[in-house]
């Protein structure tokens, strides 16, 4: 059996560096916005402060996940800790669902009993929050696009929309005095965040269930491997994700000439890495065609 892998730990350090500044800015302004929402009486600002607090927690978890993922494999965790980032993304998505539910419930209560809002203060704080969220979102977008980072970015985009909603609510209230706009916009933004969160949650669960990565097709991979000379068949082909950056593959390869196996192995590694960006490869050669085959055509079955 041949085994090949290429996992970079330097990228994990870069991921943590990308997260640090957004974490400081988000946590600091969450406190400012919470105080502003309490003083002005704006649910949009308070919900946005809740978003930013969850953003700070999400960024802290993402930073922790990147740090854990950098730890090397050991005897008990022989794939290393790459899945830590996926677990953190799952936790962040679940936290976001909780934030959405809390905001919607509070908004419904506000719609039944509208409260006066200090529009001027809302607009000022929301505008500053909008600028900070824009900076953080752009900073994260330029960083590593792992599922962990995307989960953190989802929180930030939700907060960005929250700042837009708070600013819009402040403008409408200032010129019209219509206080219902505050909870209405909060619900609208919560629905948008919910859709994105459920999409991310589905992807995370698919990865944890070791489903085939959505951008890969097993049939196409098999066809490419069968183009290698002296290869008679490829079966027991399995493809899964160790993390959003590292894809693994294992397969049994039926070959005609045992002496050609080193060349076949190297060619297949090249195809898998260059054509499909698969870094972790385990290939089992089969030379004996006299035994009994199983349902997938394996000659190693007794």
Rosetta blueprint (number, residue, H / E / L):
1 X L
2 X E
3 X E
4 X E
5 X L
6 X L
7 X L
8 X L
9 X L
10 X H
11 X H
12 X H
13 X H
14 X H
15 X H
16 X H
17 X H
18 X H
19 X H
20 X H
21 X H
22 X H
23 X H
24 X H
25 X H
26 X H
27 X H
28 X H
29 X H
30 X H
31 X H
32 X H
33 X H
34 X H
35 X H
36 X H
37 X H
38 X H
39 X H
40 X H
41 X L
42 X L
43 X H
44 X H
45 X H
46 X H
47 X H
48 X H
49 X H
50 X H
51 X H
52 X H
53 X H
54 X H
55 X H
56 X H
57 X H
58 X H
59 X H
60 X H
61 X H
62 X H
63 X H
64 X H
65 X H
66 X H
67 X H
68 X H
69 X H
70 X L
71 X L
72 X L
73 X L
74 X L
75 X L
76 X L
77 X L
78 X L
79 X L
80 X L
81 X L
82 X L
83 X L
84 X H
85 X H
86 X H
87 X H
88 X H
89 X H
90 X H
91 X H
92 X H
93 X H
94 X H
95 X H
96 X H
97 X H
98 X H
99 X H
100 X H
101 X H
102 X H
103 X H
104 X H
105 X H
106 X H
107 X H
108 X H
109 X H
110 X H
111 X H
112 X H
113 X L
114 X L
115 X L
116 X L
117 X L
118 X L
119 X H
120 X H
121 X H
122 X H
123 X H
124 X H
125 X H
126 X H
127 X H
128 X H
129 X H
130 X H
131 X H
132 X H
133 X H
134 X H
135 X H
136 X H
137 X H
138 X H
139 X H
140 X H
141 X H
142 X L
143 X L
144 X L
145 X L
146 X L
147 X H
148 X H
149 X H
150 X H
151 X H
152 X H
153 X H
154 X H
155 X H
156 X H
157 X H
158 X H
159 X H
160 X H
161 X H
162 X H
163 X H
164 X H
165 X H
166 X H
167 X H
168 X H
169 X H
170 X H
171 X H
172 X H
173 X H
174 X H
175 X H
176 X H
177 X L
178 X L
179 X L
180 X H
181 X H
182 X H
183 X H
184 X H
185 X H
186 X H
187 X H
188 X H
189 X H
190 X H
191 X H
192 X H
193 X H
194 X H
195 X H
196 X H
197 X H
198 X H
199 X H
200 X H
201 X H
202 X H
203 X H
204 X H
205 X H
206 X H
207 X H
208 X H
209 X L
210 X L
211 X L
212 X L
213 X L
214 X L
215 X L
216 X L
217 X L
218 X H
219 X H
220 X H
221 X H
222 X H
223 X H
224 X H
225 X H
226 X L
227 X L
228 X L
229 X L
230 X L
231 X E
232 X E
233 X E
234 X E
235 X E
236 X E
237 X E
238 X E
239 X E
240 X E
241 X E
242 X L
243 X L
244 X L
245 X L
246 X L
247 X E
248 X E
249 X E
250 X E
251 X E
252 X E
253 X E
254 X E
255 X E
256 X L
257 X L
258 X H
259 X H
260 X H
261 X H
262 X H
263 X H
264 X H
265 X H
266 X H
267 X H
268 X H
269 X H
270 X H
271 X H
272 X H
273 X H
274 X H
275 X H
276 X H
277 X L
278 X L
279 X L
280 X E
281 X E
282 X E
283 X E
284 X E
285 X E
286 X E
287 X L
288 X L
289 X L
290 X L
291 X L
292 X L
293 X L
294 X L
295 X L
296 X L
297 X L
298 X L
299 X L
300 X L
301 X L
302 X L
